[in-house]
Amino acid sequence: MWFPYKAKDIHEVENVQKRAKKQVRSLRHLDYKQRLIKLNMPTLKYRRHRGDMIEVFKILQGIYDKDVTDMGFCT
C-alpha cells in the first residue's frame, strides 16, 4: 500500500507499524511517540508528506526517468 488516503486505511497501516515497534523489548514500556524518538524514526504521516514533496520536486525539476515513468507532462 503506497499511499493510503482513507482514514481507515491509514489507521490500519499505522497499527502495523505500532505493533512492529512493540516488538523491541527494551522499549515496550514507552508510548508510541517515545518509541519513535528512541528509534530515531519519523511518523508515517511525516514520511507520506515528505514523499509527496520529493515527487513535486522531481516533477518541477523534470528529473523523472522517462523510461520508467509514463508521465506526459514531464517532458
CHARMM-style PDB file with segment names, atoms N, HN, CA, C and O in Angstrom:
ATOM      1  N   MET     1       0.855  -1.166   0.000  1.00  0.00      PROA
ATOM      2  CA  MET     1       0.000   0.000   0.000  1.00  0.00      PROA
ATOM      3  C   MET     1       0.899   1.226   0.000  1.00  0.00      PROA
ATOM      4  O   MET     1       1.513   1.538   1.020  1.00  0.00      PROA
ATOM      5  N   TRP     2       0.987   1.917  -1.112  1.00  0.00      PROA
ATOM      6  HN  TRP     2       0.489   1.663  -1.941  1.00  0.00      PROA
ATOM      7  CA  TRP     2       1.933   3.015  -1.242  1.00  0.00      PROA
ATOM      8  C   TRP     2       1.448   4.263  -0.533  1.00  0.00      PROA
ATOM      9  O   TRP     2       2.183   4.830   0.275  1.00  0.00      PROA
ATOM     10  N   PHE     3       0.221   4.710  -0.814  1.00  0.00      PROA
ATOM     11  HN  PHE     3      -0.376   4.250  -1.470  1.00  0.00      PROA
ATOM     12  CA  PHE     3      -0.260   5.945  -0.219  1.00  0.00      PROA
ATOM     13  C   PHE     3      -1.726   5.808   0.152  1.00  0.00      PROA
ATOM     14  O   PHE     3      -2.604   6.175  -0.629  1.00  0.00      PROA
ATOM     15  N   PRO     4      -1.991   5.291   1.323  1.00  0.00      PROA
ATOM     16  CA  PRO     4      -3.391   5.199   1.744  1.00  0.00      PROA
ATOM     17  C   PRO     4      -3.943   6.603   1.997  1.00  0.00      PROA
ATOM     18  O   PRO     4      -3.283   7.424   2.635  1.00  0.00      PROA
ATOM     19  N   TYR     5      -5.147   6.878   1.501  1.00  0.00      PROA
ATOM     20  HN  TYR     5      -5.682   6.211   0.983  1.00  0.00      PROA
ATOM     21  CA  TYR     5      -5.728   8.199   1.701  1.00  0.00      PROA
ATOM     22  C   TYR     5      -7.003   8.150   2.529  1.00  0.00      PROA
ATOM     23  O   TYR     5      -7.458   9.182   3.023  1.00  0.00      PROA
ATOM     24  N   LYS     6      -7.581   6.977   2.688  1.00  0.00      PROA
ATOM     25  HN  LYS     6      -7.212   6.138   2.287  1.00  0.00      PROA
ATOM     26  CA  LYS     6      -8.754   6.843   3.532  1.00  0.00      PROA
ATOM     27  C   LYS     6      -8.301   6.688   4.976  1.00  0.00      PROA
ATOM     28  O   LYS     6      -7.325   5.994   5.262  1.00  0.00      PROA
ATOM     29  N   ALA     7      -9.023   7.342   5.883  1.00  0.00      PROA
ATOM     30  HN  ALA     7      -9.816   7.905   5.651  1.00  0.00      PROA
ATOM     31  CA  ALA     7      -8.640   7.319   7.301  1.00  0.00      PROA
ATOM     32  C   ALA     7      -8.539   5.891   7.826  1.00  0.00      PROA
ATOM     33  O   ALA     7      -7.639   5.580   8.607  1.00  0.00      PROA
ATOM     34  N   LYS     8      -9.448   5.025   7.407  1.00  0.00      PROA
ATOM     35  HN  LYS     8     -10.179   5.277   6.772  1.00  0.00      PROA
ATOM     36  CA  LYS     8      -9.436   3.623   7.855  1.00  0.00      PROA
ATOM     37  C   LYS     8      -8.147   2.928   7.424  1.00  0.00      PROA
ATOM     38  O   LYS     8      -7.531   2.209   8.211  1.00  0.00      PROA
ATOM     39  N   ASP     9      -7.744   3.142   6.178  1.00  0.00      PROA
ATOM     40  HN  ASP     9      -8.245   3.725   5.539  1.00  0.00      PROA
ATOM     41  CA  ASP     9      -6.527   2.509   5.665  1.00  0.00      PROA
ATOM     42  C   ASP     9      -5.279   3.055   6.347  1.00  0.00      PROA
ATOM     43  O   ASP     9      -4.358   2.303   6.663  1.00  0.00      PROA
ATOM     44  N   ILE    10      -5.251   4.370   6.573  1.00  0.00      PROA
ATOM     45  HN  ILE    10      -5.999   4.981   6.316  1.00  0.00      PROA
ATOM     46  CA  ILE    10      -4.117   4.982   7.265  1.00  0.00      PROA
ATOM     47  C   ILE    10      -3.988   4.399   8.663  1.00  0.00      PROA
ATOM     48  O   ILE    10      -2.891   4.064   9.109  1.00  0.00      PROA
ATOM     49  N   HSD    11      -5.116   4.282   9.346  1.00  0.00      PROA
ATOM     50  HN  HSD    11      -6.007   4.554   8.983  1.00  0.00      PROA
ATOM     51  CA  HSD    11      -5.125   3.732  10.701  1.00  0.00      PROA
ATOM     52  C   HSD    11      -4.593   2.295  10.721  1.00  0.00      PROA
ATOM     53  O   HSD    11      -3.826   1.927  11.611  1.00  0.00      PROA
ATOM     54  N   GLU    12      -5.003   1.484   9.736  1.00  0.00      PROA
ATOM     55  HN  GLU    12      -5.626   1.782   9.013  1.00  0.00      PROA
ATOM     56  CA  GLU    12      -4.547   0.091   9.681  1.00  0.00      PROA
ATOM     57  C   GLU    12      -3.041  -0.001   9.454  1.00  0.00      PROA
ATOM     58  O   GLU    12      -2.363  -0.805  10.094  1.00  0.00      PROA
ATOM     59  N   VAL    13      -2.517   0.819   8.546  1.00  0.00      PROA
ATOM     60  HN  VAL    13      -3.068   1.472   8.026  1.00  0.00      PROA
ATOM     61  CA  VAL    13      -1.074   0.802   8.277  1.00  0.00      PROA
ATOM     62  C   VAL    13      -0.308   1.263   9.509  1.00  0.00      PROA
ATOM     63  O   VAL    13       0.723   0.686   9.855  1.00  0.00      PROA
ATOM     64  N   GLU    14      -0.811   2.306  10.172  1.00  0.00      PROA
ATOM     65  HN  GLU    14      -1.648   2.775   9.891  1.00  0.00      PROA
ATOM     66  CA  GLU    14      -0.139   2.797  11.371  1.00  0.00      PROA
ATOM     67  C   GLU    14      -0.176   1.764  12.490  1.00  0.00      PROA
ATOM     68  O   GLU    14       0.773   1.664  13.268  1.00  0.00      PROA
ATOM     69  N   ASN    15      -1.247   1.001  12.582  1.00  0.00      PROA
ATOM     70  HN  ASN    15      -2.018   1.082  11.951  1.00  0.00      PROA
ATOM     71  CA  ASN    15      -1.314  -0.056  13.594  1.00  0.00      PROA
ATOM     72  C   ASN    15      -0.259  -1.125  13.364  1.00  0.00      PROA
ATOM     73  O   ASN    15       0.299  -1.668  14.318  1.00  0.00      PROA
ATOM     74  N   VAL    16       0.015  -1.426  12.105  1.00  0.00      PROA
ATOM     75  HN  VAL    16      -0.438  -0.985  11.330  1.00  0.00      PROA
ATOM     76  CA  VAL    16       1.067  -2.398  11.791  1.00  0.00      PROA
ATOM     77  C   VAL    16       2.403  -1.870  12.293  1.00  0.00      PROA
ATOM     78  O   VAL    16       3.175  -2.609  12.905  1.00  0.00      PROA
ATOM     79  N   GLN    17       2.681  -0.588  12.035  1.00  0.00      PROA
ATOM     80  HN  GLN    17       2.054   0.012  11.538  1.00  0.00      PROA
ATOM     81  CA  GLN    17       3.951  -0.017  12.487  1.00  0.00      PROA
ATOM     82  C   GLN    17       4.009  -0.005  14.013  1.00  0.00      PROA
ATOM     83  O   GLN    17       5.055  -0.301  14.591  1.00  0.00      PROA
ATOM     84  N   LYS    18       2.908   0.331  14.667  1.00  0.00      PROA
ATOM     85  HN  LYS    18       2.058   0.572  14.198  1.00  0.00      PROA
ATOM     86  CA  LYS    18       2.897   0.365  16.132  1.00  0.00      PROA
ATOM     87  C   LYS    18       3.181  -1.012  16.718  1.00  0.00      PROA
ATOM     88  O   LYS    18       3.936  -1.143  17.681  1.00  0.00      PROA
ATOM     89  N   ARG    19       2.565  -2.046  16.122  1.00  0.00      PROA
ATOM     90  HN  ARG    19       1.953  -1.939  15.339  1.00  0.00      PROA
ATOM     91  CA  ARG    19       2.814  -3.409  16.614  1.00  0.00      PROA
ATOM     92  C   ARG    19       4.263  -3.803  16.397  1.00  0.00      PROA
ATOM     93  O   ARG    19       4.862  -4.451  17.255  1.00  0.00      PROA
ATOM     94  N   ALA    20       4.829  -3.424  15.272  1.00  0.00      PROA
ATOM     95  HN  ALA    20       4.342  -2.897  14.575  1.00  0.00      PROA
ATOM     96  CA  ALA    20       6.229  -3.763  14.988  1.00  0.00      PROA
ATOM     97  C   ALA    20       7.163  -3.091  15.994  1.00  0.00      PROA
ATOM     98  O   ALA    20       8.140  -3.695  16.438  1.00  0.00      PROA
ATOM     99  N   LYS    21       6.866  -1.858  16.346  1.00  0.00      PROA
ATOM    100  HN  LYS    21       6.073  -1.367  15.986  1.00  0.00      PROA
ATOM    101  CA  LYS    21       7.713  -1.146  17.309  1.00  0.00      PROA
ATOM    102  C   LYS    21       7.632  -1.775  18.698  1.00  0.00      PROA
ATOM    103  O   LYS    21       8.602  -1.727  19.455  1.00  0.00      PROA
ATOM    104  N   LYS    22       6.494  -2.359  19.036  1.00  0.00      PROA
ATOM    105  HN  LYS    22       5.707  -2.398  18.422  1.00  0.00      PROA
ATOM    106  CA  LYS    22       6.354  -3.002  20.347  1.00  0.00      PROA
ATOM    107  C   LYS    22       7.184  -4.273  20.450  1.00  0.00      PROA
ATOM    108  O   LYS    22       7.371  -4.795  21.550  1.00  0.00      PROA
ATOM    109  N   GLN    23       7.678  -4.777  19.342  1.00  0.00      PROA
ATOM    110  HN  GLN    23       7.526  -4.353  18.449  1.00  0.00      PROA
ATOM    111  CA  GLN    23       8.496  -5.987  19.361  1.00  0.00      PROA
ATOM    112  C   GLN    23       9.875  -5.722  19.948  1.00  0.00      PROA
ATOM    113  O   GLN    23      10.575  -6.665  20.318  1.00  0.00      PROA
ATOM    114  N   VAL    24      10.276  -4.472  20.039  1.00  0.00      PROA
ATOM    115  HN  VAL    24       9.708  -3.706  19.738  1.00  0.00      PROA
ATOM    116  CA  VAL    24      11.557  -4.115  20.648  1.00  0.00      PROA
ATOM    117  C   VAL    24      11.351  -4.160  22.164  1.00  0.00      PROA
ATOM    118  O   VAL    24      10.789  -3.235  22.751  1.00  0.00      PROA
ATOM    119  N   ARG    25      11.803  -5.226  22.775  1.00  0.00      PROA
ATOM    120  HN  ARG    25      12.260  -5.977  22.298  1.00  0.00      PROA
ATOM    121  CA  ARG    25      11.525  -5.469  24.201  1.00  0.00      PROA
ATOM    122  C   ARG    25      11.923  -4.316  25.110  1.00  0.00      PROA
ATOM    123  O   ARG    25      11.183  -3.966  26.030  1.00  0.00      PROA
ATOM    124  N   SER    26      13.062  -3.737  24.864  1.00  0.00      PROA
ATOM    125  HN  SER    26      13.663  -4.022  24.117  1.00  0.00      PROA
ATOM    126  CA  SER    26      13.555  -2.687  25.765  1.00  0.00      PROA
ATOM    127  C   SER    26      12.720  -1.406  25.695  1.00  0.00      PROA
ATOM    128  O   SER    26      12.860  -0.531  26.549  1.00  0.00      PROA
ATOM    129  N   LEU    27      11.854  -1.291  24.683  1.00  0.00      PROA
ATOM    130  HN  LEU    27      11.741  -2.002  23.990  1.00  0.00      PROA
ATOM    131  CA  LEU    27      11.054  -0.078  24.531  1.00  0.00      PROA
ATOM    132  C   LEU    27       9.565  -0.307  24.771  1.00  0.00      PROA
ATOM    133  O   LEU    27       8.769   0.613  24.584  1.00  0.00      PROA
ATOM    134  N   ARG    28       9.176  -1.491  25.175  1.00  0.00      PROA
ATOM    135  HN  ARG    28       9.822  -2.239  25.327  1.00  0.00      PROA
ATOM    136  CA  ARG    28       7.757  -1.808  25.343  1.00  0.00      PROA
ATOM    137  C   ARG    28       7.053  -0.914  26.345  1.00  0.00      PROA
ATOM    138  O   ARG    28       5.860  -0.645  26.205  1.00  0.00      PROA
ATOM    139  N   HSD    29       7.770  -0.453  27.346  1.00  0.00      PROA
ATOM    140  HN  HSD    29       8.739  -0.672  27.460  1.00  0.00      PROA
ATOM    141  CA  HSD    29       7.147   0.371  28.381  1.00  0.00      PROA
ATOM    142  C   HSD    29       6.866   1.797  27.926  1.00  0.00      PROA
ATOM    143  O   HSD    29       6.132   2.521  28.598  1.00  0.00      PROA
ATOM    144  N   LEU    30       7.432   2.212  26.802  1.00  0.00      PROA
ATOM    145  HN  LEU    30       8.028   1.623  26.256  1.00  0.00      PROA
ATOM    146  CA  LEU    30       7.246   3.573  26.285  1.00  0.00      PROA
ATOM    147  C   LEU    30       5.999   3.662  25.417  1.00  0.00      PROA
ATOM    148  O   LEU    30       5.545   2.657  24.869  1.00  0.00      PROA
ATOM    149  N   ASP    31       5.444   4.863  25.292  1.00  0.00      PROA
ATOM    150  HN  ASP    31       5.812   5.679  25.738  1.00  0.00      PROA
ATOM    151  CA  ASP    31       4.331   5.027  24.367  1.00  0.00      PROA
ATOM    152  C   ASP    31       4.881   5.129  22.939  1.00  0.00      PROA
ATOM    153  O   ASP    31       6.093   5.204  22.733  1.00  0.00      PROA
ATOM    154  N   TYR    32       3.988   5.131  21.978  1.00  0.00      PROA
ATOM    155  HN  TYR    32       3.004   5.071  22.145  1.00  0.00      PROA
ATOM    156  CA  TYR    32       4.369   5.066  20.557  1.00  0.00      PROA
ATOM    157  C   TYR    32       5.318   6.193  20.158  1.00  0.00      PROA
ATOM    158  O   TYR    32       6.350   5.939  19.536  1.00  0.00      PROA
ATOM    159  N   LYS    33       4.984   7.433  20.507  1.00  0.00      PROA
ATOM    160  HN  LYS    33       4.146   7.639  21.013  1.00  0.00      PROA
ATOM    161  CA  LYS    33       5.825   8.564  20.108  1.00  0.00      PROA
ATOM    162  C   LYS    33       7.209   8.488  20.742  1.00  0.00      PROA
ATOM    163  O   LYS    33       8.206   8.823  20.103  1.00  0.00      PROA
ATOM    164  N   GLN    34       7.271   8.052  21.984  1.00  0.00      PROA
ATOM    165  HN  GLN    34       6.461   7.780  22.503  1.00  0.00      PROA
ATOM    166  CA  GLN    34       8.568   7.916  22.650  1.00  0.00      PROA
ATOM    167  C   GLN    34       9.401   6.820  21.994  1.00  0.00      PROA
ATOM    168  O   GLN    34      10.619   6.954  21.879  1.00  0.00      PROA
ATOM    169  N   ARG    35       8.753   5.730  21.561  1.00  0.00      PROA
ATOM    170  HN  ARG    35       7.763   5.621  21.655  1.00  0.00      PROA
ATOM    171  CA  ARG    35       9.487   4.659  20.866  1.00  0.00      PROA
ATOM    172  C   ARG    35      10.048   5.174  19.550  1.00  0.00      PROA
ATOM    173  O   ARG    35      11.181   4.856  19.191  1.00  0.00      PROA
ATOM    174  N   LEU    36       9.258   5.972  18.823  1.00  0.00      PROA
ATOM    175  HN  LEU    36       8.337   6.231  19.115  1.00  0.00      PROA
ATOM    176  CA  LEU    36       9.750   6.541  17.564  1.00  0.00      PROA
ATOM    177  C   LEU    36      10.979   7.406  17.807  1.00  0.00      PROA
ATOM    178  O   LEU    36      11.947   7.343  17.049  1.00  0.00      PROA
ATOM    179  N   ILE    37      10.941   8.201  18.845  1.00  0.00      PROA
ATOM    180  HN  ILE    37      10.155   8.253  19.461  1.00  0.00      PROA
ATOM    181  CA  ILE    37      12.078   9.072  19.162  1.00  0.00      PROA
ATOM    182  C   ILE    37      13.311   8.233  19.489  1.00  0.00      PROA
ATOM    183  O   ILE    37      14.400   8.501  18.981  1.00  0.00      PROA
ATOM    184  N   LYS    38      13.140   7.219  20.338  1.00  0.00      PROA
ATOM    185  HN  LYS    38      12.255   7.001  20.751  1.00  0.00      PROA
ATOM    186  CA  LYS    38      14.272   6.361  20.718  1.00  0.00      PROA
ATOM    187  C   LYS    38      14.861   5.633  19.513  1.00  0.00      PROA
ATOM    188  O   LYS    38      16.073   5.434  19.429  1.00  0.00      PROA
ATOM    189  N   LEU    39      13.983   5.232  18.571  1.00  0.00      PROA
ATOM    190  HN  LEU    39      12.998   5.394  18.640  1.00  0.00      PROA
ATOM    191  CA  LEU    39      14.443   4.514  17.383  1.00  0.00      PROA
ATOM    192  C   LEU    39      14.860   5.450  16.254  1.00  0.00      PROA
ATOM    193  O   LEU    39      15.281   5.003  15.186  1.00  0.00      PROA
ATOM    194  N   ASN    40      14.738   6.760  16.504  1.00  0.00      PROA
ATOM    195  HN  ASN    40      14.396   7.123  17.371  1.00  0.00      PROA
ATOM    196  CA  ASN    40      15.095   7.769  15.506  1.00  0.00      PROA
ATOM    197  C   ASN    40      14.325   7.557  14.193  1.00  0.00      PROA
ATOM    198  O   ASN    40      14.907   7.562  13.108  1.00  0.00      PROA
ATOM    199  N   MET    41      13.012   7.373  14.318  1.00  0.00      PROA
ATOM    200  HN  MET    41      12.539   7.369  15.199  1.00  0.00      PROA
ATOM    201  CA  MET    41      12.163   7.120  13.153  1.00  0.00      PROA
ATOM    202  C   MET    41      11.078   8.181  13.054  1.00  0.00      PROA
ATOM    203  O   MET    41      10.503   8.568  14.071  1.00  0.00      PROA
ATOM    204  N   PRO    42      10.788   8.661  11.847  1.00  0.00      PROA
ATOM    205  CA  PRO    42       9.695   9.618  11.674  1.00  0.00      PROA
ATOM    206  C   PRO    42       8.341   8.904  11.689  1.00  0.00      PROA
ATOM    207  O   PRO    42       8.268   7.684  11.540  1.00  0.00      PROA
ATOM    208  N   THR    43       7.283   9.676  11.868  1.00  0.00      PROA
ATOM    209  HN  THR    43       7.342  10.667  11.989  1.00  0.00      PROA
ATOM    210  CA  THR    43       5.939   9.106  11.812  1.00  0.00      PROA
ATOM    211  C   THR    43       5.592   8.764  10.374  1.00  0.00      PROA
ATOM    212  O   THR    43       6.225   9.258   9.441  1.00  0.00      PROA
ATOM    213  N   LEU    44       4.595   7.929  10.198  1.00  0.00      PROA
ATOM    214  HN  LEU    44       4.081   7.528  10.956  1.00  0.00      PROA
ATOM    215  CA  LEU    44       4.152   7.591   8.844  1.00  0.00      PROA
ATOM    216  C   LEU    44       3.587   8.818   8.139  1.00  0.00      PROA
ATOM    217  O   LEU    44       3.778   8.987   6.935  1.00  0.00      PROA
ATOM    218  N   LYS    45       2.895   9.671   8.880  1.00  0.00      PROA
ATOM    219  HN  LYS    45       2.739   9.535   9.859  1.00  0.00      PROA
ATOM    220  CA  LYS    45       2.343  10.898   8.292  1.00  0.00      PROA
ATOM    221  C   LYS    45       3.471  11.770   7.735  1.00  0.00      PROA
ATOM    222  O   LYS    45       3.373  12.285   6.621  1.00  0.00      PROA
ATOM    223  N   TYR    46       4.528  11.928   8.509  1.00  0.00      PROA
ATOM    224  HN  TYR    46       4.608  11.509   9.414  1.00  0.00      PROA
ATOM    225  CA  TYR    46       5.679  12.718   8.053  1.00  0.00      PROA
ATOM    226  C   TYR    46       6.277  12.106   6.788  1.00  0.00      PROA
ATOM    227  O   TYR    46       6.590  12.821   5.836  1.00  0.00      PROA
ATOM    228  N   ARG    47       6.435  10.783   6.780  1.00  0.00      PROA
ATOM    229  HN  ARG    47       6.180  10.202   7.553  1.00  0.00      PROA
ATOM    230  CA  ARG    47       7.028  10.112   5.621  1.00  0.00      PROA
ATOM    231  C   ARG    47       6.160  10.275   4.380  1.00  0.00      PROA
ATOM    232  O   ARG    47       6.681  10.445   3.278  1.00  0.00      PROA
ATOM    233  N   ARG    48       4.828  10.225   4.550  1.00  0.00      PROA
ATOM    234  HN  ARG    48       4.405  10.087   5.445  1.00  0.00      PROA
ATOM    235  CA  ARG    48       3.937  10.424   3.397  1.00  0.00      PROA
ATOM    236  C   ARG    48       4.094  11.831   2.840  1.00  0.00      PROA
ATOM    237  O   ARG    48       4.208  12.009   1.627  1.00  0.00      PROA
ATOM    238  N   HSD    49       4.101  12.830   3.713  1.00  0.00      PROA
ATOM    239  HN  HSD    49       4.008  12.686   4.699  1.00  0.00      PROA
ATOM    240  CA  HSD    49       4.244  14.212   3.251  1.00  0.00      PROA
ATOM    241  C   HSD    49       5.617  14.459   2.628  1.00  0.00      PROA
ATOM    242  O   HSD    49       5.723  15.168   1.627  1.00  0.00      PROA
ATOM    243  N   ARG    50       6.651  13.888   3.204  1.00  0.00      PROA
ATOM    244  HN  ARG    50       6.564  13.312   4.017  1.00  0.00      PROA
ATOM    245  CA  ARG    50       7.996  14.033   2.636  1.00  0.00      PROA
ATOM    246  C   ARG    50       8.050  13.432   1.237  1.00  0.00      PROA
ATOM    247  O   ARG    50       8.629  14.016   0.321  1.00  0.00      PROA
ATOM    248  N   GLY    51       7.438  12.253   1.081  1.00  0.00      PROA
ATOM    249  HN  GLY    51       6.968  11.778   1.824  1.00  0.00      PROA
ATOM    250  CA  GLY    51       7.395  11.613  -0.237  1.00  0.00      PROA
ATOM    251  C   GLY    51       6.666  12.463  -1.261  1.00  0.00      PROA
ATOM    252  O   GLY    51       7.082  12.550  -2.416  1.00  0.00      PROA
ATOM    253  N   ASP    52       5.570  13.094  -0.831  1.00  0.00      PROA
ATOM    254  HN  ASP    52       5.232  13.024   0.107  1.00  0.00      PROA
ATOM    255  CA  ASP    52       4.844  13.996  -1.729  1.00  0.00      PROA
ATOM    256  C   ASP    52       5.732  15.141  -2.191  1.00  0.00      PROA
ATOM    257  O   ASP    52       5.749  15.489  -3.372  1.00  0.00      PROA
ATOM    258  N   MET    53       6.470  15.725  -1.249  1.00  0.00      PROA
ATOM    259  HN  MET    53       6.456  15.442  -0.290  1.00  0.00      PROA
ATOM    260  CA  MET    53       7.318  16.853  -1.599  1.00  0.00      PROA
ATOM    261  C   MET    53       8.451  16.438  -2.538  1.00  0.00      PROA
ATOM    262  O   MET    53       8.837  17.208  -3.418  1.00  0.00      PROA
ATOM    263  N   ILE    54       8.976  15.248  -2.361  1.00  0.00      PROA
ATOM    264  HN  ILE    54       8.662  14.623  -1.647  1.00  0.00      PROA
ATOM    265  CA  ILE    54      10.010  14.738  -3.266  1.00  0.00      PROA
ATOM    266  C   ILE    54       9.444  14.576  -4.671  1.00  0.00      PROA
ATOM    267  O   ILE    54      10.101  14.921  -5.654  1.00  0.00      PROA
ATOM    268  N   GLU    55       8.216  14.048  -4.765  1.00  0.00      PROA
ATOM    269  HN  GLU    55       7.683  13.768  -3.966  1.00  0.00      PROA
ATOM    270  CA  GLU    55       7.590  13.877  -6.081  1.00  0.00      PROA
ATOM    271  C   GLU    55       7.343  15.224  -6.749  1.00  0.00      PROA
ATOM    272  O   GLU    55       7.570  15.356  -7.952  1.00  0.00      PROA
ATOM    273  N   VAL    56       6.888  16.221  -6.008  1.00  0.00      PROA
ATOM    274  HN  VAL    56       6.704  16.114  -5.031  1.00  0.00      PROA
ATOM    275  CA  VAL    56       6.673  17.560  -6.557  1.00  0.00      PROA
ATOM    276  C   VAL    56       7.999  18.119  -7.071  1.00  0.00      PROA
ATOM    277  O   VAL    56       8.058  18.684  -8.163  1.00  0.00      PROA
ATOM    278  N   PHE    57       9.053  17.961  -6.286  1.00  0.00      PROA
ATOM    279  HN  PHE    57       9.005  17.502  -5.399  1.00  0.00      PROA
ATOM    280  CA  PHE    57      10.371  18.443  -6.701  1.00  0.00      PROA
ATOM    281  C   PHE    57      10.796  17.790  -8.020  1.00  0.00      PROA
ATOM    282  O   PHE    57      11.271  18.469  -8.930  1.00  0.00      PROA
ATOM    283  N   LYS    58      10.622  16.470  -8.116  1.00  0.00      PROA
ATOM    284  HN  LYS    58      10.236  15.917  -7.377  1.00  0.00      PROA
ATOM    285  CA  LYS    58      11.009  15.762  -9.339  1.00  0.00      PROA
ATOM    286  C   LYS    58      10.224  16.264 -10.543  1.00  0.00      PROA
ATOM    287  O   LYS    58      10.780  16.448 -11.626  1.00  0.00      PROA
ATOM    288  N   ILE    59       8.930  16.483 -10.347  1.00  0.00      PROA
ATOM    289  HN  ILE    59       8.478  16.333  -9.468  1.00  0.00      PROA
ATOM    290  CA  ILE    59       8.094  16.975 -11.448  1.00  0.00      PROA
ATOM    291  C   ILE    59       8.551  18.362 -11.872  1.00  0.00      PROA
ATOM    292  O   ILE    59       8.723  18.622 -13.063  1.00  0.00      PROA
ATOM    293  N   LEU    60       8.748  19.249 -10.915  1.00  0.00      PROA
ATOM    294  HN  LEU    60       8.608  19.038  -9.947  1.00  0.00      PROA
ATOM    295  CA  LEU    60       9.153  20.623 -11.228  1.00  0.00      PROA
ATOM    296  C   LEU    60      10.531  20.699 -11.857  1.00  0.00      PROA
ATOM    297  O   LEU    60      10.789  21.568 -12.690  1.00  0.00      PROA
ATOM    298  N   GLN    61      11.418  19.795 -11.465  1.00  0.00      PROA
ATOM    299  HN  GLN    61      11.209  19.090 -10.788  1.00  0.00      PROA
ATOM    300  CA  GLN    61      12.776  19.801 -11.999  1.00  0.00      PROA
ATOM    301  C   GLN    61      12.915  18.961 -13.270  1.00  0.00      PROA
ATOM    302  O   GLN    61      13.952  18.997 -13.933  1.00  0.00      PROA
ATOM    303  N   GLY    62      11.863  18.204 -13.605  1.00  0.00      PROA
ATOM    304  HN  GLY    62      11.021  18.175 -13.066  1.00  0.00      PROA
ATOM    305  CA  GLY    62      11.908  17.359 -14.807  1.00  0.00      PROA
ATOM    306  C   GLY    62      12.939  16.252 -14.707  1.00  0.00      PROA
ATOM    307  O   GLY    62      13.612  15.953 -15.693  1.00  0.00      PROA
ATOM    308  N   ILE    63      13.080  15.634 -13.537  1.00  0.00      PROA
ATOM    309  HN  ILE    63      12.533  15.877 -12.736  1.00  0.00      PROA
ATOM    310  CA  ILE    63      14.124  14.625 -13.360  1.00  0.00      PROA
ATOM    311  C   ILE    63      13.578  13.203 -13.228  1.00  0.00      PROA
ATOM    312  O   ILE    63      14.260  12.317 -12.713  1.00  0.00      PROA
ATOM    313  N   TYR    64      12.348  12.991 -13.697  1.00  0.00      PROA
ATOM    314  HN  TYR    64      11.794  13.710 -14.116  1.00  0.00      PROA
ATOM    315  CA  TYR    64      11.826  11.630 -13.727  1.00  0.00      PROA
ATOM    316  C   TYR    64      12.543  10.845 -14.808  1.00  0.00      PROA
ATOM    317  O   TYR    64      12.893  11.389 -15.855  1.00  0.00      PROA
ATOM    318  N   ASP    65      12.761   9.568 -14.551  1.00  0.00      PROA
ATOM    319  HN  ASP    65      12.477   9.126 -13.700  1.00  0.00      PROA
ATOM    320  CA  ASP    65      13.333   8.678 -15.559  1.00  0.00      PROA
ATOM    321  C   ASP    65      12.236   8.365 -16.563  1.00  0.00      PROA
ATOM    322  O   ASP    65      11.302   7.625 -16.252  1.00  0.00      PROA
ATOM    323  N   LYS    66      12.340   8.917 -17.752  1.00  0.00      PROA
ATOM    324  HN  LYS    66      13.098   9.518 -18.004  1.00  0.00      PROA
ATOM    325  CA  LYS    66      11.284   8.777 -18.758  1.00  0.00      PROA
ATOM    326  C   LYS    66      11.093   7.336 -19.224  1.00  0.00      PROA
ATOM    327  O   LYS    66      10.025   6.992 -19.731  1.00  0.00      PROA
ATOM    328  N   ASP    67      12.112   6.488 -19.061  1.00  0.00      PROA
ATOM    329  HN  ASP    67      12.979   6.768 -18.650  1.00  0.00      PROA
ATOM    330  CA  ASP    67      11.970   5.071 -19.431  1.00  0.00      PROA
ATOM    331  C   ASP    67      11.152   4.299 -18.415  1.00  0.00      PROA
ATOM    332  O   ASP    67      10.603   3.243 -18.731  1.00  0.00      PROA
ATOM    333  N   VAL    68      11.066   4.816 -17.199  1.00  0.00      PROA
ATOM    334  HN  VAL    68      11.512   5.673 -16.943  1.00  0.00      PROA
ATOM    335  CA  VAL    68      10.357   4.123 -16.132  1.00  0.00      PROA
ATOM    336  C   VAL    68       8.997   4.747 -15.862  1.00  0.00      PROA
ATOM    337  O   VAL    68       8.040   4.036 -15.554  1.00  0.00      PROA
ATOM    338  N   THR    69       8.903   6.046 -15.974  1.00  0.00      PROA
ATOM    339  HN  THR    69       9.680   6.623 -16.224  1.00  0.00      PROA
ATOM    340  CA  THR    69       7.688   6.770 -15.609  1.00  0.00      PROA
ATOM    341  C   THR    69       6.985   7.265 -16.848  1.00  0.00      PROA
ATOM    342  O   THR    69       7.576   7.945 -17.687  1.00  0.00      PROA
ATOM    343  N   ASP    70       5.716   6.919 -16.957  1.00  0.00      PROA
ATOM    344  HN  ASP    70       5.235   6.367 -16.276  1.00  0.00      PROA
ATOM    345  CA  ASP    70       4.901   7.372 -18.091  1.00  0.00      PROA
ATOM    346  C   ASP    70       4.107   8.604 -17.659  1.00  0.00      PROA
ATOM    347  O   ASP    70       2.923   8.510 -17.333  1.00  0.00      PROA
ATOM    348  N   MET    71       4.771   9.751 -17.662  1.00  0.00      PROA
ATOM    349  HN  MET    71       5.732   9.827 -17.927  1.00  0.00      PROA
ATOM    350  CA  MET    71       4.112  10.992 -17.277  1.00  0.00      PROA
ATOM    351  C   MET    71       4.297  11.982 -18.415  1.00  0.00      PROA
ATOM    352  O   MET    71       5.366  12.574 -18.563  1.00  0.00      PROA
ATOM    353  N   GLY    72       3.264  12.159 -19.212  1.00  0.00      PROA
ATOM    354  HN  GLY    72       2.395  11.677 -19.092  1.00  0.00      PROA
ATOM    355  CA  GLY    72       3.339  13.002 -20.378  1.00  0.00      PROA
ATOM    356  C   GLY    72       3.681  14.449 -20.077  1.00  0.00      PROA
ATOM    357  O   GLY    72       4.262  15.127 -20.925  1.00  0.00      PROA
ATOM    358  N   PHE    73       3.334  14.945 -18.881  1.00  0.00      PROA
ATOM    359  HN  PHE    73       2.863  14.394 -18.193  1.00  0.00      PROA
ATOM    360  CA  PHE    73       3.592  16.338 -18.570  1.00  0.00      PROA
ATOM    361  C   PHE    73       5.011  16.575 -18.093  1.00  0.00      PROA
ATOM    362  O   PHE    73       5.380  17.724 -17.851  1.00  0.00      PROA
ATOM    363  N   CYS    74       5.829  15.529 -17.947  1.00  0.00      PROA
ATOM    364  HN  CYS    74       5.529  14.596 -18.143  1.00  0.00      PROA
ATOM    365  CA  CYS    74       7.222  15.679 -17.506  1.00  0.00      PROA
ATOM    366  C   CYS    74       8.170  15.559 -18.687  1.00  0.00      PROA
ATOM    367  O   CYS    74       8.981  14.635 -18.754  1.00  0.00      PROA
ATOM    368  N   THR    75       8.062  16.487 -19.604  1.00  0.00      PROA
ATOM    369  HN  THR    75       7.403  17.237 -19.550  1.00  0.00      PROA
ATOM    370  CA  THR    75       8.942  16.421 -20.779  1.00  0.00      PROA
ATOM    371  C   THR    75       9.974  17.494 -20.742  1.00  0.00      PROA
ATOM    372  OT1 THR    75      10.799  17.589 -21.650  1.00  0.00      PROA
TER     373      THR     75
END
